[in-house]
Amino acid sequence: QSHFVPMHWHKELEVTYIVKGSLELRKNNQTKVYQDGTFFVINTGEIHELKGSLTPNVEIICFLISYDFVESYLPNIDHMYFDLETTQETYVELEKLFVSILHQHQTKEPFSSVKIQSDLLELLYLLSVYHLKEGKQEQLAIYSNNQLNQDILSFIHEHYDQKLSLTDVAHHFNFSKEHFARSFKENFSRTFLSYLTDYRLYRAFPDIMKGTKTIEIISQEHGFPSSKALIRHFKSTYHETPVQYRKNHEVFILDHNDS
């Protein structure tokens, strides 16, 4: 089944290992598909979007490393930019670290937490020595630390379940409606309404899959103008109605990140 996480950001450092299968990542206005045996990193504050398939033949390990933990060892983290494509010579060691951290987390053996922290420190070491990109201050300023874009997304995420128009958000950030619409599309490669509808569906998805509430109630709780609008957008995204999708697929409910 498909899984879609619309544009969002968080302060945690996110490192992902595609064991098998594929995952499409969009960040910095570029889209790339990562497949078997590859890694990617989302830097702190970096706005990104994910599309993928969650089926039995897909295996992905993703770690969100606490910002406070990272900053305690890398105080300059807000000005550091990691790129796991600078070299693949660390991939064997990275794979071992991912497997070890996952194993320790699942088994919860004595002193597992110590081993996990040790592995995370080794991971930060590899990132810093082999994957730190120099001379990327302009890129950081445009993408990773673009406070305005982060604030816009955070505002939408906070108010998505209310009546929210392009004019409302534009006025909140002291822009004209026309300027905000143009700027939003330039920065996020989609219209404001398209993004808002995608985010509403993303947040409604777990409730739809649980099946304990009616579509009418779910549409109201997640800001859709009607149940028909929710069903229409669900079908355009997943190619089935909510009822058909729930019937035909084993569903994995992932925790949402509200950033």
C-alpha positions in Angstrom: 0.0 0.0 0.0 1.0 3.6 -0.5 2.2 5.9 2.2 2.6 9.6 1.8 4.0 12.2 4.2 3.5 15.7 2.9 6.1 18.5 3.3 7.1 18.9 6.9 10.1 19.6 9.1 11.4 18.8 12.5 14.5 19.6 14.6 15.5 16.0 15.0 18.2 14.6 12.7 16.6 11.9 10.5 18.7 9.1 9.0 17.0 6.4 6.9 18.3 3.1 5.6 16.3 1.5 2.7 17.0 -2.2 3.4 14.8 -3.3 0.5 12.1 -1.6 -1.6 12.1 2.0 -2.6 11.2 5.4 -1.1 10.8 8.7 -2.9 12.2 11.7 -1.1 11.7 15.4 -2.0 13.8 18.0 -0.4 15.6 21.2 -1.6 13.2 21.3 -4.6 14.6 18.0 -5.9 13.1 14.5 -6.0 15.0 11.3 -5.8 14.1 7.6 -5.4 16.2 5.6 -3.0 16.3 1.8 -3.3 17.8 -1.3 -1.8 20.9 -0.7 0.3 20.9 3.1 0.2 20.8 5.7 2.9 19.7 9.3 3.1 19.8 12.0 5.8 17.3 14.8 6.6 19.2 17.6 8.3 17.7 19.4 11.3 15.1 21.9 10.1 15.1 20.6 6.6 11.7 20.6 4.8 11.0 17.3 3.1 8.3 15.1 1.7 8.1 11.3 1.5 6.3 8.9 -0.8 6.6 5.1 -0.6 4.9 1.7 -0.5 4.4 -0.2 2.8 4.2 -3.8 1.8 5.7 -7.0 3.2 8.5 -6.9 0.6 9.6 -3.4 1.7 11.9 -2.9 4.7 12.9 0.6 5.9 14.7 1.6 9.1 14.4 5.2 10.1 15.9 6.9 13.1 15.0 10.3 14.4 17.9 11.4 16.6 17.0 13.9 19.3 18.2 17.4 18.6 19.4 17.9 22.2 21.4 14.7 22.0 23.0 15.7 18.7 23.7 19.3 19.9 25.3 18.0 23.1 28.1 16.4 20.9 27.9 18.7 17.9 27.2 22.2 19.3 27.4 23.7 15.8 24.8 21.4 14.3 22.6 24.3 13.1 25.4 25.2 10.7 26.3 21.7 9.6 24.9 20.0 6.5 25.2 16.2 6.0 24.9 14.4 2.7 25.1 10.6 2.7 25.8 10.6 -1.1 29.3 12.2 -0.7 30.7 8.7 -0.5 29.5 5.1 -0.1 32.6 3.8 1.7 30.7 4.1 5.1 27.7 2.1 4.0 28.9 -1.2 5.4 29.6 0.3 8.7 26.3 2.3 8.7 24.4 -0.9 8.0 26.0 -2.6 11.0 25.1 0.4 13.2 21.4 0.4 12.0 21.1 -3.3 12.6 22.7 -3.1 16.0 20.5 -0.1 17.2 17.4 -1.9 16.0 18.4 -5.1 17.7 19.2 -3.4 21.0 15.9 -1.5 20.9 13.8 -4.7 20.2 15.6 -7.0 22.6 16.0 -4.5 25.5 18.9 -6.5 26.9 20.8 -5.2 29.9 22.7 -2.0 29.1 21.0 -1.8 25.7 20.5 1.9 26.2 24.3 2.3 26.6 25.0 0.4 23.4 22.4 2.4 21.5 24.0 5.7 22.6 27.4 4.3 21.7 26.2 3.3 18.2 24.5 6.7 17.8 27.7 8.5 18.6 29.5 6.3 16.1 26.9 7.3 13.5 27.4 11.0 14.3 31.1 10.5 13.9 30.8 8.9 10.5 28.4 11.7 9.4 30.8 14.3 10.6 34.0 12.8 9.1 32.7 11.4 5.8 29.5 13.2 5.0 29.8 16.8 6.1 29.5 19.2 3.2 31.6 22.3 3.3 30.7 25.6 1.8 26.9 25.0 2.0 26.0 28.1 4.0 23.9 29.4 1.1 22.0 26.1 0.8 21.4 26.1 4.6 20.1 29.6 4.4 17.7 28.9 1.6 16.5 25.4 2.6 17.4 24.1 6.1 17.1 27.3 8.1 14.4 29.0 6.1 12.5 30.2 9.2 9.6 31.7 7.2 8.9 28.4 5.3 9.1 26.5 8.6 6.7 29.0 10.2 4.2 28.8 7.4 4.1 24.9 7.5 3.8 25.0 11.3 0.9 27.4 11.1 -0.9 25.3 8.6 -0.3 22.1 10.6 -1.6 23.9 13.7 -4.8 25.1 12.1 -5.4 22.5 9.3 -8.5 21.2 11.0 -10.2 24.6 10.9 -11.6 26.7 8.1 -8.4 27.9 6.6 -8.1 29.9 3.4 -5.1 31.1 1.4 -6.2 34.7 2.4 -6.2 33.8 6.1 -2.6 32.5 6.0 -1.4 35.3 3.7 -2.8 37.9 6.1 -1.3 36.1 9.1 2.2 36.5 7.5 1.5 40.0 6.2 1.5 39.1 2.5 -0.9 39.9 -0.2 -3.0 36.9 -1.4 -1.4 37.0 -4.8 2.2 37.2 -3.5 1.6 34.5 -1.0 0.0 32.1 -3.5 3.0 32.6 -5.9 5.6 32.3 -3.2 4.0 29.2 -1.8 4.0 27.4 -5.1 7.6 28.4 -5.8 8.8 27.1 -2.4 6.7 23.9 -2.2 6.0 23.1 -5.9 2.2 22.9 -5.3 -0.6 25.3 -4.6 -1.6 26.1 -1.1 -5.0 24.3 -1.4 -3.3 21.2 -2.8 -0.9 21.1 0.1 -3.6 21.8 2.7 -5.8 19.0 1.3 -2.9 16.5 1.2 -2.0 17.4 4.8 -5.6 16.9 5.9 -5.7 13.5 4.3 -2.4 12.6 5.9 -3.8 13.4 9.3 -7.1 11.8 8.7 -5.6 8.5 7.3 -5.2 6.7 10.7 -8.8 7.5 11.7 -10.0 6.3 8.3 -8.0 3.0 8.7 -9.2 2.4 12.3 -12.8 2.4 11.1 -14.2 3.4 14.5 -15.6 6.8 13.2 -17.8 7.6 10.3 -16.3 9.3 7.3 -18.6 12.3 8.0 -17.1 12.7 11.5 -13.6 12.2 10.3 -14.1 14.8 7.5 -15.3 17.3 10.1 -12.5 16.6 12.6 -9.8 17.1 9.9 -11.1 20.2 8.1 -12.6 18.7 5.0 -15.6 20.7 3.7 -17.6 17.4 3.3 -17.3 13.7 3.5 -17.6 13.6 -0.3 -14.5 15.8 -0.6 -12.5 13.5 1.7 -13.6 10.4 -0.2 -12.8 12.1 -3.5 -9.3 13.1 -2.4 -8.6 9.7 -0.8 -9.6 7.9 -4.1 -7.4 10.2 -6.2 -4.4 9.5 -3.9 -4.9 5.8 -3.2 -7.0 4.7 -6.2 -9.7 3.2 -4.0 -12.4 4.4 -1.7 -11.6 4.3 2.1 -13.8 1.3 2.5 -12.2 -0.6 -0.4 -8.7 0.3 0.8 -9.3 -0.8 4.4 -10.8 -4.1 3.1 -8.0 -4.9 0.6 -4.9 -3.9 2.5 -3.2 -4.7 5.8 -2.7 -1.3 7.3 0.3 0.1 9.2 -0.5 3.1 11.3 2.6 5.3 11.7 3.0 8.0 14.3 2.5 11.5 12.9 5.0 14.2 13.4 3.2 17.5 14.1 6.1 19.8 13.2 
